[in-house]
Amino acid sequence: MNAELEYTMMQHHAAELRAAAAEQRRVREASRTRPVERRHRSVFARFLAS
């Protein structure tokens, strides 16, 4: 395979991995903050939110 094409494919793959890692960080951060919110919400507020 052409070296330039390989390099471009590697760059694209690295960009996809960075995007996936960023998404995982966002999900982890959101899951850390959500349980705290839920604990303090009343049953009625949870019913309205669903």
Secondary structure as a PSIPRED ss2 file (coil, helix, strand):
# PSIPRED VFORMAT (PSIPRED V4.0)

   1 M C   1.000  0.000  0.000
   2 N C   1.000  0.000  0.000
   3 A H   0.000  1.000  0.000
   4 E H   0.000  1.000  0.000
   5 L H   0.000  1.000  0.000
   6 E H   0.000  1.000  0.000
   7 Y H   0.000  1.000  0.000
   8 T H   0.000  1.000  0.000
   9 M H   0.000  1.000  0.000
  10 M H   0.000  1.000  0.000
  11 Q H   0.000  1.000  0.000
  12 H H   0.000  1.000  0.000
  13 H H   0.000  1.000  0.000
  14 A H   0.000  1.000  0.000
  15 A H   0.000  1.000  0.000
  16 E H   0.000  1.000  0.000
  17 L H   0.000  1.000  0.000
  18 R H   0.000  1.000  0.000
  19 A H   0.000  1.000  0.000
  20 A H   0.000  1.000  0.000
  21 A H   0.000  1.000  0.000
  22 A H   0.000  1.000  0.000
  23 E H   0.000  1.000  0.000
  24 Q H   0.000  1.000  0.000
  25 R H   0.000  1.000  0.000
  26 R H   0.000  1.000  0.000
  27 V H   0.000  1.000  0.000
  28 R H   0.000  1.000  0.000
  29 E H   0.000  1.000  0.000
  30 A H   0.000  1.000  0.000
  31 S H   0.000  1.000  0.000
  32 R H   0.000  1.000  0.000
  33 T H   0.000  1.000  0.000
  34 R H   0.000  1.000  0.000
  35 P H   0.000  1.000  0.000
  36 V H   0.000  1.000  0.000
  37 E H   0.000  1.000  0.000
  38 R H   0.000  1.000  0.000
  39 R H   0.000  1.000  0.000
  40 H H   0.000  1.000  0.000
  41 R C   1.000  0.000  0.000
  42 S C   1.000  0.000  0.000
  43 V H   0.000  1.000  0.000
  44 F H   0.000  1.000  0.000
  45 A H   0.000  1.000  0.000
  46 R H   0.000  1.000  0.000
  47 F H   0.000  1.000  0.000
  48 L H   0.000  1.000  0.000
  49 A H   0.000  1.000  0.000
  50 S C   1.000  0.000  0.000
